Amino acid sequence: MITRIIGLGIVVLLALMYDASLSGLYFIVYMCALILMEMNQKGKFDQEMSDYRRRKNTQIKAVENERILNQKILKTLIKTMSSPMLYIDRNGIICFTNNSFKDNFGLSDIQGKYYKDVLGQGLLQIVQECYLFEKKYNETRKLGERYYQVDSNPLIKNQLFYGTILLFVDVSKVKEIEKFQKQFLSDVSHELKTPMSAIIGSVEILNRRSGDMDEITKEFMEILLKESERMQNLIDDILVLSKLERPKQELNHVFVDVNKLIENTIQLFQELANEKGIEIQFITMLEDGLVLDYKSLKTIITNLISNAIKYSDGGIIRISVLYKEGTMILIVKDHGKGIAAKNIPLIFDRFFQEDRSRGIDMGTGLGLSIVKKVIENNNGSIEVVSELNKGSEFTVHIPVS
């Protein structure tokens, strides 16, 4: 555009030099040419803008259509999904329920109503825990005759709470299978306990007459006794775990001298620790006893110290205990074989043992399962930090009555 104006100006100047008497005419022609060039340029610009707007409108329309389609698909999926879903806004108004929620809980026409006015006691308690505290929630709860895995997520944006979404997954069949499995293990253990005691007693009697046996027979009798005792321990642990998993666990909270309990437990394992070249250190920050369930605390301490010794070859086992903000904190740290990172989530599973190839005298694989169940029954928690070949640290938190 600028090049054309300059070129046209040069032509006019040359014309003026040739004949200055027609300067007025040259000026008019020059201005007309400028106007025509400007109009032509504006026309091209308008055409380009029109094409650009058309392309953008097409793109926007395509994106909008895709968004609407995705919303319809998502809405249909949520409406027809088999798991009940509920959405409550920041004011406690029920904004959405899917068909499964209405069918499972027999609630219809509750959309737009305040949740306290329409939800039954069981649902109301769950919603209260999720909605009022504005936090994530994940727990299995019994509602009516069925069990549901309840997952809740608060909707928070820019630190503002916009509501809560709750998803209920029916796990009744899983719970029923678990119940039958636990009952089966309990029944089998009860049936095996008496004959196993008879076998151990018989082997012990035979061992007393070992003078009449040759060396090979003695060796086999020792193996038989050892494995029979291991089987007896397994049966006992299964029975303990079965009792712990009953719905109602009665705890006897009494004044417990925690320091003395730990010292007595260490004394029980001192000989075994000495044989393995292990030093057990006890550090306490408790000046007085605490109100706890004695049996539970003894089970936790015994199992954790036993495990620390079993998986250590020399080194130090450090046991620490303190009281902080209404909670007893117990820490058992060893410098033993440690746990592989991939196995840490599995160590509390029944019968799980870290590595059978290490040449360790293996236990029943139920010790940590029992520990975790006992801690849960006391409304506590347990954490594990471990590194392979460097050791493990177990930290237990138990609320004090």
MIBALO-132767 format. One record per residue: x, y, z of N, C-alpha, C in turn. Coordinates in steps of 0.1 Angstrom, whole numbers, plus 5000, padded with zeros to 4 digits. Example, Ala and Ser with C-alpha at 12.3 -4.5 7.8 and 13.67 -1.06 7.14 Angstrom:
# MIBALO-132767
513249435078512349555078513249675078;512849785071513749895071512950005079;
# end
This chain:
# MIBALO-132767
500849885000500050005000500950135000;501950135009502750255010503650264997;504050154992504850154979504050214968;502750184967501850234957501650384958;501450434970501350574973502550654968;503750604972504950674969505150674953;504850564947504950554932504050654926;502750664931501750754925502250894927;502850924939503351064942504451104932;505351004929506451034920505851064906;504850994902504251014888503651154888;502951194899502351334899503451444899;504551424906505651514906506251534892;506351424885506951424871505951494862;504651474864503651544856503651694858;503851734871503951874874505151944868;506251864868507451924862507251934847;506451854841506151864827505251974823;504151984832503152094829502552134842;503052244848502552284861501152354860;500752384849499352454848498252364851;498452234850497452134853497552074867;498152154876498452104890497152064897;496052144895494752114902494251984897;494251964884493751834879494551714884;495951744884496751634889496451594904;496151704912495851684926494551604927;493551634919492251564920492451414916;493251394905493451254901494251184911;495251254918495951184928495151144940;494251234945493351204956492351094953;491851104940490850994936491550854936;492850854932493550734931493850684946;494150774955494350734969493050674975;491950744972490650694977490350554972;490550534959490250404953491150294959;492450334961493350234967492950204981;492550304989492050285003490850195003;489850214994488650144994488949994990;489849984980490249844976490949764988;491849844995492449785007491449745018;490549835020489549815031488649695027;488349685014487549565009488249435012;489549435009490249305011490349275026;490549385034490549365049489249305054;488149375049486849325054486549185050;487049145038486849005033487648905042;488848945045489648865053489048845067;488548955073487948955086486748865086;485948875075484748795074485048645073;486148615065486548475064487048425078;487748515085488348475098487148445108;486248535108485048525117484248395114;484148365101483448245097484148125102;485448115100486248005105486147985120;486248095127486248085142484848045146;483748105140482448065144482147915142;482747865131482647725128483347635139;484547685142485247615153484547615166;484047735170483347755183482147665183;481347665172480147585171480447435173;481547395166481947255167482347215182;483147305188483547285202482247285211;481347375209480147385217479247255215;479147215203478347095200479046975207;480346965207481046855213480846865228;480846985234480646995248479246955252;478246995244476846955247476746805246;477346745236477246605234477946525246;479146575250479846515262478946525275;478346645276477446665288476346565288;475746545276474646455275475046305278;476246275272476746135275477046115290;477746225296478046215310476846205319;475846285315474546285323473846155322;473946095310473245965308474045855315;475345865315476145765322475845765337;475845895343475645905357474245865361;473245905352471845865355471645715355;472345645346472045505345473145415352;474145475358475245395364474545315376;475145195379474645105389474845155403;475845245405476245295419475445415422;474745425433474045545437474945665439;474445785434475245905435474346015441;474946105448474246215455475146345454;474546455450475346585451474546685459;475246745469474646845478475546965476;474847085474475547205472476047265486;476647385485477247445497476147475508;474947495503473847535512473047415518;473547295515472947175519471647135511;471547185499470447155491470847035482;469946935480470246825472470046865457;471046875449471046925436470846805426;471346685430471346575420471346445427;470546355422470546205425470346125413;471046015411470845935399469745835402;469345755392468245655393468545555403;469845515404470245405413470145445427;470345575430470145625444468745615448;467845655439466445655442465945505444;466445415436466045275437466545205449;467845235452468445165464467945215477;467645345478467245395491465845435492;465045415481463645445481463345585483;464145675477463945815479463745885465;462645945463462346015450461846155454;461846245444461446375446462146445457;463446425459464146495469465046605464;465146615451465946715445465446855448;466346945452465947085455465547095470;465646985478465246995492466446995501;466347045513467447045523467646895528;468946855528469246715530468746665544;468746745554468246705567466746675568;466046735558464546715558464146585552;465046525544464546405536465346285538;466546285543467446175544467146095557;467145965557467045885569468245885578;468145825589469245835599470545785594;470645675588471845615583472545705573;471745745563472345835552472645965558;471846015567472046145573473346155580;473746045588474946045595476146055586;476045975575477145975565477346115559;476246175554476246305548476846405557;476446395570476846495580478446495581;478946365581480446355583481146415570;480546395559481146445546480946595544;479746635546479346775542479846875553;479646845565479946945575481446975577;482246865575483646875577484446905564;483646905553484246945540485546865537;485546735539486746655537486346525529;487446465524487246335517486846235527;486046135522485546035531485545905524;486145795530486145665524485945565535;484845495535484545405545483445305541;483445185546482345085543481345105554;480045125551478945145560477845055557;477145005567475944925565474645015565;473945015554472645085553471544995551;470644975560469644875559470244735560;469944655550470544515550471744505541;472244615535473344605526474544695530;475744655525476944725528477344815516;477744935519478245025508479545085511;480445085501481645155502481345305498;481445395507481045535505482345615502;482345675491483445765487482845905485;483446005492482946145491484146235488;483846335479484846435475484246565476;484846665484484346795484484746875472;483846955467484147045455484647175460;485947195458486647315463487347385452;487047515450487747595440488147725446;489447765444489947885450489647895465;489747785472489547765486488147795491;487247785481485847805484485147665483;484247635492483547505492482247525484;482047435474480847445465479847325468;480247235476479347115478480146985479;479346875480479946745482479246645472;480046555466479546445458479846315466;478746235467478946105474478545995464;479445895464479245775456479145655465;478145575463477845455471478045325462;479045245466479345125458478845005467;477944925461477444815469478444695470;478944675482479944565484479344455493;478044435493477344335501477844195498;478044165485478544035482479944005487;480744105486482144095491482144075506;481344145513481244135527480743995531;479743945523479243815526480343705524;481043715514482143625511483243625522;483543755527484543775537483943705550;482643725553482043665565482243515565;481843455553481943305552483343255554;484343335548485743305549486243305563;485843415570486243425584485643315593;484343285590483743185598484343045595;484743025583485342895579486642875586;487542985586488842975592488642955607;487643025613487443005627487042865631;486042815623485542675626486642575624;487442585613488542495611489542495622;489842625626490842635637490442575650;489142595653488642525665488742375664;488342325653488442175651489842125651;490842205647492242155646492942165659;492442255668493142295680493342175689;492242095691492341975700493241865695;493041825683493941715678495441765677;495641895674497041945673497641945687;496941975697497441965711497841825714;496941725710497241585712498541545705;498741585693499941555685501141605692;501141735696502341795703502641715716;501541685724501741615736502341475734;501941405723502441275720503941285716;504241385708505641395703506541435715;506041515724506841545736507141425745;506141335746506341215754507341125747;507241115734508241035727509641085728;509741225728511041285729511741255742;510941235753511441205766512141065766;511740985757512340845755513340845744;513940955741514840965730516040875731;516340815743517440725744517340605736;516040565734515840435726515840465711;516040585706515940625692517340645686;517440615673518640645666518640795662;519740835657519940985654518941035644;518640955634517740995623516341015629;515940925637514640925643514541055652;515541075660515541195669515441325660;516141325649516141445641514641465635;514041365631512641375625511741405636;511941355648511041395660511141535663;512341595662512541735665511841825654;511941785642511241855631509741845633;509241725636507841705639507341795650;508041805661507641885672507642035668;508742075661508842215657507742265648;507442175638506342215629504942205635;504842115644503542095652503342225660;504342275667504242395675503942515666;504542515654504242625645502842625640;502342505637500942485634499942525645;500342495657499542535669499542685670;500642755668500742895668499842955657;499842895645499042945634497542935638;497142825644495742805648495342915659;496242935668496043035679495843175673;496743205663496643335657495343355649;494943255642493743255635492543285644;492543215655491443225665491443365671;492643425674492743555679492143655669;492543635656492143735646490643725644;490043605645488643585643487843655654;488443645666487743725677487843875675;489043915670489144065668488244115658;487844035648487044075637485544075640;485144035652483744035655483244175656;482044205653481544335652481744425665;481444355676481544435689482744385697;483644475699484844445707484844525720;484744455731484744515744486144545749;486444665751487844705756487744745771;488744695778488744725793489844825796;489444955796490345065798490745075813;491945055816492445065830493745145830;494145185842495445255843496545155841;497345185830498445095826499845155828;500745095835502145135836502845095823;502745185813503245145800504745115800;505545195808506945175809507245035814;506544995824506844865830506444755821;505344775814504844675804505944655793;506444755788507544755777508744685783;509144725795510344665801510244515803;509044475808508744325810508844255797;508244315786508244255773509644235767;510444345769511844335765512544225772;512344205785512944105793512643965787;511443945783511043815777511843785764;512243885757512943865744514443885745;514943915758516343955759517243845755;516943715759517843605757517943585742;516743585734516843575720517643685713;517443805718518143925713519643905715;520043855727521443835730522043735720;521343625717521843515708522143575694;521343675690521543735677522343855677;522943885689523844005690523144135688;521844145693521044265691520944335705;521144465704520944555716519644625716;518844605726517544665727517544785736;517244905730517245035738515845075740;515545125752514245175755514345315760;513645405753513545545756512145585759;511845635771510545675774510445825778;509345885774509046025778507846035787;507445915792506245905801506745905815;506045995823506446005837505345925845;504245895839503145825846502445725837;501645645842500845545834499745615826;499145545817498045595809496845505810;495645555807494445475807494245415793;494545285792494445215779493945075781;493645005770493344855771494644775773;494844715784496144645787496344535777;495344455775495544335766495944385752;495244485747495544535733497044585733;497444665743498744725743499844615743;499544515752500544405753500644335740;499544305733499644235720500444315710;500244445709500944535700502444535703;502844555715504244565719504944435716;504344325720504944185719505144155704;504144175696504344145681505344235675;505444365678506344455671507744425675;508044395688509344365693509844225687;508844135687509143995682509544005667;508844085659509144105645510544175643;510744275651512044345650513244255652;513144165662514244075665514343965654;513143915649513143815639513843855626;513643985622514144025610515444115611;516144095623517444165625518544065627;519644095623520944015626521944115632;521844125645522744225651522144365650;522944465655522444605654521644645667;520844745665520144805676518644805673;517844775683516344795682516044905692;515445015688515145125696513645135698;513245135711511745145714511545275721;510645355716510345485722508845495724;508545565735507145585738506945725744;505845795740505645935745504145955745;503746065752502246105752502246245746;501346255736501146385730499746415725;499146525730497846565726496746455727;496746385738495746285741496046155734;497246135729497546015722498845955727;498845815729500145755731500745715718;502045745717502845715705503945625708;503945505701504945405703505745385690;507045385691507845375680508845255682;508845165672509745055673510645065660;511945085662512845105650513945005651;514144935640515244835639516244865628;517344795627518344815616518544685610;517344615607517344475602517244475587;516544375582516544345567515644445560;514744515567513944605560512844545551;512044625545510944585536511044655523;510944575512510944635498509744735497;509944845490508844945489507544895484;507644795474506444745468505644655477;506344605488505644515498505144585510;505444715512504944785524503444785525;502744815514501244805515500644675518;501444565517500944425518501244365532;502144425540502644365552501544335562;500444405561499344385571498344285566;498544235554497644135549497843995556;496843915557496943785563497943695556;498743625563499743525558500843585549;500843715548501943775540503243775548;504343725541505643725547506643785536;507443875541508243955532509043865522;509843765527510643695518511043555524;510443455519510643315525512043265521;512743335513514043275508515243335516;514943405527516043475534516643385545;516043265547516543175557516143215571;515043295572514543335585513543235590;513543205604512543115610511243185609;510443145599509243215595508143195606;507343295609506243285618504943235610;503843285615502543245609502143345598;502743465598502243555588501043635592;500643625605499443685609499743795620;500943805625501343895635500944035633;501344095621501044235618499544255615;498844145610497444155608496744175621;497144095631496644105644496844245650;498144295649498544425654497644535648;497444535635496644635628495144635633;494644505634493244495638493044545653;494044515662493944555675493944715676;494844765668495044915668493744985663;493144925652491844975647490744965657;490744855664489644845675489844945686;491044995687491345105697491245245691;490745255679490645385671491945445669;493045365667494345415665494745395651;496045415649496645405635498045355636;498545295625499945255625500545295612;501845345612502545385600503845305599;504345285587505545215585506445285576;507745305580508745355571509845255570;510245205558511245105557512045115545;513245065545514145055534514844925534;514844855522515444725522516944725526;517244625535518544615540519044725549;518144815553518544925562517644925575;516544865574515744855586514344915585;513544905595512144945595511845025608;510745115606510345195618508745185618;508245135628506745125630506345225641;505345315637504845415646503445395649;503045375661501645345665501045465673;499845505669499145615676497845555682;497745565695496545515702495945625711;494645655709494045755717493945715732;494245805741494145765755492845815761;492145725768490845755774491045855786;
# end
